[in-house]
């Protein structure tokens, strides 16, 4: 009630007599309108004449008044579609057959003051309206259609909501108008900015544009719409390069600054939330600027249509996308406009001014004298020759659906009252009754469009997608390319349907959509690496490392392949890893096995030669029993290399290192015993001394047994605590799984190798000290050379063993075994075999007694 009191006080103040011409400084003294009688009256508020405020007031005197500054070509056209719809309904035999609709068209002047004033004038039927008081007792008023801008509709809706008087807007899309607590009687034949902004963002997401510019008006509309768009685009992975705000009041300096920023932009998509005037100023500034290729996306196409009056602007708008709600088309309305004449509607107080602005003429009675160059209006001019810039847009009649919604609601209400036999007629209904019926209305228009409102009073509709294209003749026009249906949605995504020939491409070719990205898409096999200080849409592409893959485009990180698989060469998928080991069948395994057998056979052959010539001086010299031990152990050393070939099993893993360690310990200890025998032989100075006792064959054998027994004990501890076992090496070779023997306890393994190395080092040291003893009696030089080879091989083995990978590790160990075996066999026994087989004359006691060297 306080709002009623406020409005009452407001209009009383405007009607006071303290000021000269109190109403003239608010509105023109003669407020034009266009009325037509009927059984029920439908009001219409349209921005037909725009008012200017004149000189700014200094508050020392009343304002000079609101003067008519221009005629809105669009506003008057909407008003005529309102008239066309009512006349069409009155001719209908099915819709309100026994009732004639009248109307009262008011001019809000695109002003909040004007909208409120004309709304009160319509409600009260007074030239100088007083709230809650009406002078008319004629036809009842059904509803009010209007207005254009949301700021006007908000003021009207607050006033009409007090009376539960239905208001249907055809252009106001402010989201807050969906609040039924603040605006209980407001409905609209379009969607709110929330839904339309959501639809625009769905179009951007559908085209996979990830790098966009938002160009928004610095007012409630621009801020809310851009904020909603940002909230929906960010979770979808879309980045905003620039968020440019344009003042709602036209500022050429700010427009120029915005244009300069747009020249620096790399994004090809501009999301527009601007008024018509500001959009035209932006496009004017972009003429001649190298920003071609940008795609302008808007929730409406009206301002794009108006912008086409700018010469050459089609180059800037090429590929532009706009959304229009899927509304009814008034079939026959272009013909209705073409036959419109001022003489046919003398009650129309707007048409003559509209005629002057449209045809650039002047009515004769307005000039007392004929002025040269002035064209007079005849009234016979035709609007057929004044088409709207976009024929497709001109078919969308904003107020047409609003009038039909009111008519169907009135029809349903009267039909319902008649069925209930309450005796209600067209002159006896309340505004809240029609409002209830209007909220429930559900019908199809003449062209088959379904009309209904949701719980918020917003039209339930689809969106038509239009794209700016050039015809082969070079004419730029809007082409319907698809549809967005908010009702068919999955989660937060609307259904977007596009024609099949519309494709996303990096080229600005016809029927293609340019891509808009900050960084080129990362192909499979690459992952995104964010750029420092840049949005997440800006990144570099880095190839996936070994063992990882990326099977899709634009993956944030590479994925690890399973252990049994490896990444392909292109790193876009994983392949199964094959199991490998050093097999007998492969060339390297075959060669190593062959060499092992040859060495073992050679050792056996030498053993046979020694057995055959066991009584000769060469064989008997330096303990032939030790020679037999050494040859047998060398043969076993060569054969133990075969344990390292083939697929590792539990048995072979247990025998590999232990057999190798024990057999080589026997061989090295035999060499040590032979070396000690030679050294001690030259220490004997008298018979039956302790040193001579140590030269007995049993003593040398005891050295071999004790040294070997220690190694056997170490190997036994190894096997008892943490023995070797078959294992899979996943790291050495990316494409293969290496089947190998794990050493088990590393400490025990190194103890075994260390003990063997200690024996080898001691043997080499003793042999090196005895190298200068007379050759005719001993083999110390051969022992020294063979142990030098042995130690060199195993010294080189350690770094090679731990640097090799996969089955190469096994090959290195086999090679070391065979090389050291060959060194001992060749260094010690080949010279002796040479004398035994090729120089038998030197292998006699008589030759040795002559003082010759072997």
Protein Blocks (a to p, Z undefined) as FASTA:
>chain_A
ZZmmmmmmmmmmmmmckbghkllmmpcfbacddddddfbdcdddddfbccdebjadehla
ccebjcdfbdcfklmmmmmmmmmmmmmmmmpckgoplbccddddddeklpaklmmmmmmm
mmnopabdcehiafbfcdcdfbdcddfbfmlmmmmmmmmmmnopacddfkbccfklmpmk
lmmmbccfbdcfklmmmmmmmmmmmnopabdcdddddbfklmmmmmmmmmmmmmnopacf
bacdddfbdcfklmmmmmmmmmmpmbfbdcddddfklmmmmmmmmgopacehiacddfbf
klmmmmmmpghklmmmgoiacddddddddehklmmmmmgcfklmmmlmklmmmmmmmnop
adfklpmbdcehiacdehlacfklmccfblmlmmpcfklmmmmmmmmmmmmmmmmmmmno
nopafklccfklmmmmmmmgccddfkopacdddfkopacdddddddddddfkopacdddf
bdcdfklcghjaccddddfklccdfbfcehiacdddfbdcddehiacdddehiafkbccd
ddddehiacfbghifbdcdddfkbccdfkopaccddddddddfkbmklmmmmmmmmmmmm
mmmmmmmmmmmmmmbmklmggplklmmmmmmmmmmmmmmmmmmgcjddfklmmmmmmmmm
mmmmmmmmmmmmmmmmmmmmmmpmbghifklmmmpmklmmmmmmmmmmmmmmmmmmmmmm
mgcdddddfklpmkbccddddekjaklmmmmmmmmmmmmmmmmmmmmmmmmgcfklmckl
mmmmmmmmmmmmmmmmmmmmmmpgcjllmmmmmmmmmmmmmmmmmmmmmmmmmmmmmmmm
lmcfklmmnopaZZ
